[in-house]
Amino acid sequence: MANTAASTLITETLDNLSRSATGTTRSGATLSTQAMSWLNRTQLEMTGGMAIKTIGSRFKIVRTNFVELNKLYEMSTVDGTKNYSFPTGYNEIITIRAVDGTSSRKLTLVLPHVFDKAVPYPEGESEDRPSFYIPRGNSFDLFPIPDAVYTVQCHVNILPTIVTTTADLISFEPNKDEVVVAGMTYRGFRYIQMYEDAAYWKKEYQDLFATAVEMNENMPDWEPMGRGFDTDGVISGNYWEKPFILLNP
């Protein structure tokens, strides 16, 4: 099923506001044009995937990455090249893998300040198949620096496409149309300074959003598995080859 056109959601929002699409704002823009701004802001807010779910007198914070915004991109490393760009419009990293047949591996994220302290000059280390990645804003470093061409798969959550015309399709699937319209309506009432109605629609939006977040987290094929742990924290294998093990066990 195709995603919904912006025009459909704008019409429903303006009906909730009891306003005409040809009505104008103080600046002279049509309400239909202004509603596109409400739509884009609502989509960007939903991308964060964080909502407050009220349960009686209590509440909890729920968070997710909506599946329609999760994308898989592939790129190739260059022998001796350390830094690579994240896909355009990425919002959050889910996983990064280095694909090399049976030697493929999920790369481990290392925070820049931790890496820079442990390996201040990575160019002075031996090149090899990467095991770690270090985010650097819109790009990331690989370590060890690649010694050959490897396929790198980036599984990321992306930002929604900005709507610029009413014919554009929104980034979210149709089962979230009601959430988007509620968010747009809340912003619309706030814009025209009808704050009592804005408060009602804000609550409606938050509740629908929280439900959508929880539904997105439902993964029927996943079952949690407990596993033992060693309270002594023994490090096995060739720990001396791992630059982020700072203590000798």
Secondary structure, 3 states (H helix, E strand, C coil): CCCCEHHHHHHHHHHHHCCCCCCECCCCCEHHHHHHHHHHHHHHHHHCCEEEEEECCEEEEEECCCHHHEEEEEEECCCCCCEEECCCCEEEEEEEEEECHHHCEECEECCHHHHHHHCCCHHHCCCECCCEEEEECCEEEEECCECCCCEEEEEEEECCCCCCCCCCECCCCHHHHHHHHHHHHHHHHHHCCCHHHHHHHHHHHHHHHHHHHHHHCCCCCCCCCCCCCCCCCCCCCCHHHCCCCCCCC
